[in-house]
Amino acid sequence: MKVYPIWNDFFRDDTEIIGLITKTEKYLLGQTSKKDLLKDADHLDMFADDYMEDDITASFAAKVAVHAAYDASSDEDMVISDCDSDEEVEVPDEWDTAFLASLVYNGGVIDLGFIDDERNKEFWSWYLTDCIETACANDRLPYPVFANKATLSVKYIPYRTQLSLWKYNAECRAYVNDIKEVLAKMVAYAQWNKCDFYCYTVESTSYTNIYYYRGNEPVQFRLGINVTIHLSSKVEKLKDLMYSLCPQEGAFYLCKITIDKGNNMNIRFGYDTRYEELKKAFSDSDFSEDFSKYPRAKKFIPDWLADILKRKRISF
């Protein structure tokens, strides 16, 4: 609630955030399902993305409620972040909720150089006193105890405009729609609830995974070689196009597309985290060659990639 006024000033009398906060509390009280909570959270997440170009700070204020909902729905023994200590956190999707809220409040969500020290102190003073006291005083709600702590990188990477710009580019949309059409046909034909398509692409090579759901558990599905080549080529061309929109931001390593049986799509891109699949499928040399093909500004280079480039004696 500390950052809600920022969103309200931008989107007067909107009920989306308050509605999600209320739904999150109902979930913790056992009054609504995890599925319904995540459905509302995903909706608000995409809703906020649509206003990212208009007001980044306000959009991230909305995303604070989304992160809180995701945290509430996580299993108790879940690792909040699965990144290794030497890899960069995917920004901002894996930020801790309180940390994201602090950056929204203190002005640092756009650039850490913009942080207002007084507002930063005010936020954390409130969080460590009034916020925690109020949360713990409500004994109706379970207090989550996580078996593992998140390991967060100290480096901040700015928001990428590519994540919004591609939606306004006809060629980018065409490639995404082509991929969506193939996946939607698979979901409909096989009567899946949804499917998750992962395409990891480094330099000129791609590695794909697809999982389908009939219940709550994902099941890996083996794609035919022709379908794999077709989808991979679409993602690789999308990577080239998105890079051309703003080259200084670099090119993505992961494109993840989720399609459900209602033909709804969610698409996400990974630029800065060296996921386990990327470690297994691609060598350091692959990443250095990818950097040569898709150079990025220094502020968009995660620590693990910087280490590779230094070892390869590639300047950046």
C-alpha positions as CSV (number, residue, x, y, z in Angstrom):
1,M,0.0,0.0,0.0
2,K,3.0,2.3,0.4
3,V,3.4,2.7,-3.3
4,Y,-0.3,2.6,-4.3
5,P,-0.7,6.4,-4.4
6,I,1.9,6.5,-7.2
7,W,-0.3,4.3,-9.4
8,N,-3.4,6.1,-8.3
9,D,-2.0,9.5,-9.3
10,F,-1.3,8.0,-12.8
11,F,-4.5,5.9,-13.1
12,R,-7.1,7.7,-11.0
13,D,-9.7,5.5,-9.2
14,D,-8.5,2.3,-10.8
15,T,-9.5,-0.8,-8.8
16,E,-7.0,-3.3,-10.3
17,I,-4.3,-3.1,-7.6
18,I,-6.7,-3.0,-4.6
19,G,-8.6,-5.9,-6.1
20,L,-5.5,-8.0,-6.4
21,I,-4.4,-7.2,-2.8
22,T,-7.8,-8.2,-1.5
23,K,-7.6,-11.4,-3.6
24,T,-4.2,-12.2,-2.1
25,E,-5.5,-11.8,1.4
26,K,-8.4,-14.0,0.6
27,Y,-6.0,-16.7,-0.8
28,L,-4.0,-16.6,2.5
29,L,-7.2,-17.1,4.4
30,G,-8.2,-20.0,2.2
31,Q,-11.2,-18.2,0.6
32,T,-10.0,-18.4,-3.0
33,S,-7.9,-20.7,-5.1
34,K,-4.3,-20.4,-6.2
35,K,-5.5,-20.6,-9.8
36,D,-7.8,-17.6,-9.4
37,L,-5.1,-15.6,-7.6
38,L,-2.5,-16.2,-10.3
39,K,-5.0,-15.5,-13.1
40,D,-5.6,-12.0,-11.6
41,A,-1.9,-11.5,-11.0
42,D,-1.0,-12.4,-14.6
43,H,-3.7,-10.1,-15.8
44,L,-2.5,-7.1,-13.8
45,D,1.1,-7.9,-14.8
46,M,0.3,-7.6,-18.5
47,F,-2.0,-4.6,-17.8
48,A,0.9,-2.8,-16.2
49,D,3.2,-3.6,-19.1
50,D,0.9,-1.8,-21.4
51,Y,1.6,1.5,-19.6
52,M,5.4,1.0,-19.2
53,E,6.2,3.6,-21.9
54,D,3.8,6.2,-20.4
55,D,5.1,6.0,-16.8
56,I,7.6,3.3,-15.8
57,T,7.4,4.2,-12.1
58,A,3.7,3.9,-12.0
59,S,3.7,0.7,-13.9
60,F,6.1,-0.9,-11.5
61,A,4.0,0.4,-8.6
62,A,1.3,-1.9,-10.0
63,K,3.8,-4.7,-10.4
64,V,4.5,-4.6,-6.6
65,A,1.0,-6.0,-6.0
66,V,1.7,-8.7,-8.7
67,H,4.9,-9.7,-6.9
68,A,3.1,-9.9,-3.6
69,A,0.5,-12.2,-5.1
70,Y,3.2,-14.4,-6.6
71,D,5.0,-14.6,-3.2
72,A,1.8,-15.5,-1.4
73,S,1.1,-18.3,-3.8
74,S,4.6,-19.8,-3.6
75,D,5.2,-23.1,-1.8
76,E,6.7,-22.8,1.6
77,D,9.9,-24.6,0.7
78,M,10.2,-22.8,-2.6
79,V,13.5,-21.1,-3.5
80,I,12.5,-17.6,-4.4
81,S,15.3,-17.1,-6.9
82,D,17.0,-20.0,-8.7
83,C,19.9,-18.0,-9.9
84,D,23.5,-19.0,-8.9
85,S,25.7,-16.6,-7.1
86,D,27.6,-15.8,-10.2
87,E,24.7,-15.1,-12.5
88,E,22.6,-12.0,-13.0
89,V,19.0,-11.9,-11.7
90,E,16.4,-11.5,-14.4
91,V,15.4,-7.9,-13.9
92,P,12.8,-7.1,-12.7
93,D,10.8,-10.3,-12.6
94,E,12.8,-12.0,-9.9
95,W,13.2,-9.0,-7.6
96,D,12.1,-9.3,-4.0
97,T,8.7,-7.6,-3.5
98,A,10.0,-5.2,-0.8
99,F,13.1,-4.3,-2.9
100,L,10.9,-3.5,-5.9
101,A,8.6,-1.4,-3.8
102,S,11.5,0.5,-2.3
103,L,12.8,1.4,-5.8
104,V,9.4,2.5,-6.9
105,Y,9.1,4.7,-3.8
106,N,12.6,6.2,-3.8
107,G,12.8,6.8,-7.5
108,G,15.4,4.2,-8.3
109,V,13.3,1.9,-10.4
110,I,14.5,3.7,-13.6
111,D,18.1,4.1,-12.5
112,L,19.8,3.6,-9.2
113,G,21.4,7.0,-9.7
114,F,18.0,8.6,-9.2
115,I,17.5,7.2,-5.7
116,D,16.3,9.8,-3.2
117,D,18.1,8.9,0.0
118,E,15.5,10.5,2.3
119,R,12.6,8.6,0.6
120,N,14.7,5.4,0.7
121,K,15.2,5.8,4.4
122,E,11.6,6.6,4.9
123,F,10.5,3.5,3.1
124,W,12.7,1.1,4.9
125,S,11.9,2.7,8.3
126,W,8.2,2.1,7.5
127,Y,8.8,-1.4,6.3
128,L,10.8,-2.5,9.3
129,T,8.4,-1.0,11.8
130,D,4.8,-0.3,10.8
131,C,4.6,-2.7,7.9
132,I,6.0,-5.8,9.7
133,E,4.2,-5.0,12.9
134,T,0.8,-4.7,11.1
135,A,1.4,-7.9,9.1
136,C,2.4,-9.9,12.1
137,A,-0.4,-8.5,14.3
138,N,-3.0,-10.0,12.0
139,D,-3.0,-13.6,13.3
140,R,-5.6,-14.7,10.7
141,L,-2.9,-14.8,8.1
142,P,-0.2,-17.4,7.9
143,Y,3.4,-16.1,8.2
144,P,5.5,-17.8,5.5
145,V,8.8,-19.3,6.5
146,F,11.0,-20.1,3.6
147,A,13.6,-22.9,3.9
148,N,15.9,-21.1,1.4
149,K,16.9,-17.5,1.0
150,A,17.0,-15.7,-2.3
151,T,20.5,-14.9,-3.7
152,L,20.2,-11.5,-5.4
153,S,22.8,-9.8,-7.5
154,V,23.9,-6.4,-6.4
155,K,24.1,-5.1,-10.0
156,Y,21.1,-3.2,-11.4
157,I,20.3,-3.5,-15.1
158,P,17.9,-0.8,-16.5
159,Y,14.5,-1.6,-18.0
160,R,14.7,-2.5,-21.6
161,T,12.6,-0.6,-24.1
162,Q,12.7,-3.6,-26.4
163,L,10.2,-5.4,-24.1
164,S,7.6,-2.8,-25.1
165,L,8.7,-1.7,-28.6
166,W,8.3,-5.0,-30.2
167,K,4.5,-4.8,-29.7
168,Y,4.4,-1.8,-32.0
169,N,6.5,-3.4,-34.7
170,A,4.5,-5.2,-37.4
171,E,7.3,-7.7,-38.3
172,C,7.9,-8.6,-34.7
173,R,4.1,-9.1,-34.1
174,A,3.9,-11.3,-37.2
175,Y,6.7,-13.7,-36.0
176,V,5.1,-13.9,-32.5
177,N,1.7,-14.6,-34.0
178,D,3.2,-17.3,-36.2
179,I,4.6,-19.0,-33.2
180,K,1.4,-18.6,-31.2
181,E,-0.6,-20.1,-34.1
182,V,1.5,-23.3,-34.1
183,L,1.4,-23.7,-30.3
184,A,-2.4,-22.9,-30.1
185,K,-3.1,-25.7,-32.6
186,M,-1.0,-28.1,-30.5
187,V,-2.9,-27.2,-27.4
188,A,-6.3,-27.5,-29.1
189,Y,-5.5,-30.8,-30.9
190,A,-3.9,-32.5,-27.8
191,Q,-6.5,-31.0,-25.4
192,W,-3.9,-29.6,-23.1
193,N,-4.8,-27.0,-20.5
194,K,-1.7,-25.0,-21.6
195,C,1.8,-25.3,-22.9
196,D,5.1,-23.6,-22.1
197,F,7.5,-23.1,-25.0
198,Y,11.1,-22.3,-24.2
199,C,13.6,-21.3,-26.9
200,Y,17.1,-20.6,-25.8
201,T,19.1,-18.9,-28.5
202,V,22.8,-18.0,-28.4
203,E,24.8,-16.7,-31.4
204,S,23.2,-18.8,-34.3
205,T,22.2,-21.9,-32.4
206,S,18.9,-22.6,-30.6
207,Y,17.8,-25.1,-28.0
208,T,14.1,-25.7,-27.4
209,N,11.9,-27.3,-24.7
210,I,8.1,-27.6,-24.5
211,Y,6.0,-28.6,-21.6
212,Y,2.3,-29.3,-21.5
213,Y,-0.2,-29.3,-18.7
214,R,-3.3,-31.4,-18.3
215,G,-3.3,-31.0,-14.5
216,N,-1.0,-29.0,-12.3
217,E,2.2,-30.7,-13.2
218,P,4.2,-29.9,-16.4
219,V,5.1,-32.8,-18.7
220,Q,7.9,-32.5,-21.2
221,F,6.9,-33.0,-24.8
222,R,9.2,-34.0,-27.7
223,L,8.7,-31.8,-30.7
224,G,9.2,-33.2,-34.2
225,I,12.4,-31.9,-35.9
226,N,10.5,-30.0,-38.6
227,V,8.4,-28.1,-36.0
228,T,11.5,-27.4,-33.9
229,I,13.3,-25.9,-36.9
230,H,10.3,-23.9,-37.8
231,L,9.7,-22.4,-34.4
232,S,13.4,-21.9,-33.7
233,S,13.8,-19.9,-37.0
234,K,10.9,-17.7,-36.0
235,V,12.5,-16.9,-32.6
236,E,15.9,-16.3,-34.1
237,K,14.4,-13.8,-36.6
238,L,12.4,-12.2,-33.8
239,K,15.7,-11.8,-31.8
240,D,17.3,-10.0,-34.8
241,L,14.4,-7.7,-35.2
242,M,14.0,-6.8,-31.5
243,Y,17.8,-6.2,-31.3
244,S,17.5,-3.8,-34.2
245,L,14.9,-1.7,-32.3
246,C,17.5,-0.8,-29.7
247,P,20.9,-2.4,-30.2
248,Q,22.5,-1.0,-27.0
249,E,20.2,-3.2,-24.9
250,G,21.5,-6.4,-26.4
251,A,19.7,-9.5,-27.6
252,F,17.7,-12.0,-25.6
253,Y,18.9,-15.5,-24.7
254,L,15.5,-16.9,-23.9
255,C,12.0,-16.5,-25.4
256,K,9.3,-18.2,-23.3
257,I,5.7,-18.3,-24.7
258,T,2.8,-19.7,-22.8
259,I,-0.5,-20.6,-24.5
260,D,-3.6,-21.8,-22.7
261,K,-6.7,-23.6,-24.1
262,G,-8.5,-20.2,-24.2
263,N,-5.8,-19.1,-26.8
264,N,-4.4,-16.5,-24.3
265,M,-0.7,-15.9,-24.7
266,N,2.0,-14.7,-22.2
267,I,5.5,-14.0,-23.6
268,R,8.7,-13.2,-21.7
269,F,12.3,-12.7,-22.6
270,G,15.5,-13.4,-20.7
271,Y,18.5,-11.2,-21.3
272,D,20.7,-11.4,-18.2
273,T,20.3,-14.7,-16.4
274,R,22.4,-17.7,-17.4
275,Y,19.8,-20.3,-16.8
276,E,20.8,-24.0,-16.2
277,E,19.7,-24.9,-19.7
278,L,22.0,-22.2,-21.1
279,K,24.9,-23.6,-19.1
280,K,24.3,-27.1,-20.3
281,A,23.7,-26.3,-24.0
282,F,26.1,-23.4,-24.6
283,S,29.8,-22.8,-23.8
284,D,31.5,-19.5,-22.8
285,S,32.7,-19.2,-26.4
286,D,29.1,-19.3,-27.6
287,F,28.3,-16.4,-25.4
288,S,31.4,-14.4,-26.5
289,E,30.4,-15.0,-30.1
290,D,26.9,-13.9,-29.4
291,F,28.2,-10.7,-27.9
292,S,30.3,-10.1,-31.0
293,K,27.1,-10.5,-33.1
294,Y,24.9,-8.6,-30.7
295,P,27.1,-6.2,-28.7
296,R,25.4,-4.4,-25.9
297,A,26.1,-1.3,-23.8
298,K,28.2,-1.9,-20.6
299,K,25.2,-1.1,-18.3
300,F,23.3,-4.0,-19.9
301,I,26.1,-6.5,-19.4
302,P,25.5,-8.9,-16.4
303,D,28.5,-9.9,-14.3
304,W,28.8,-13.4,-15.5
305,L,28.9,-12.2,-19.2
306,A,31.5,-9.6,-18.3
307,D,33.7,-12.3,-16.7
308,I,33.5,-14.3,-20.0
309,L,34.4,-11.3,-22.1
310,K,37.3,-10.5,-19.9
311,R,38.6,-14.1,-20.1
312,K,38.2,-13.9,-23.9
313,R,39.9,-10.5,-23.9
314,I,36.9,-8.9,-25.6
315,S,36.6,-5.2,-24.9
316,F,33.2,-3.8,-23.9
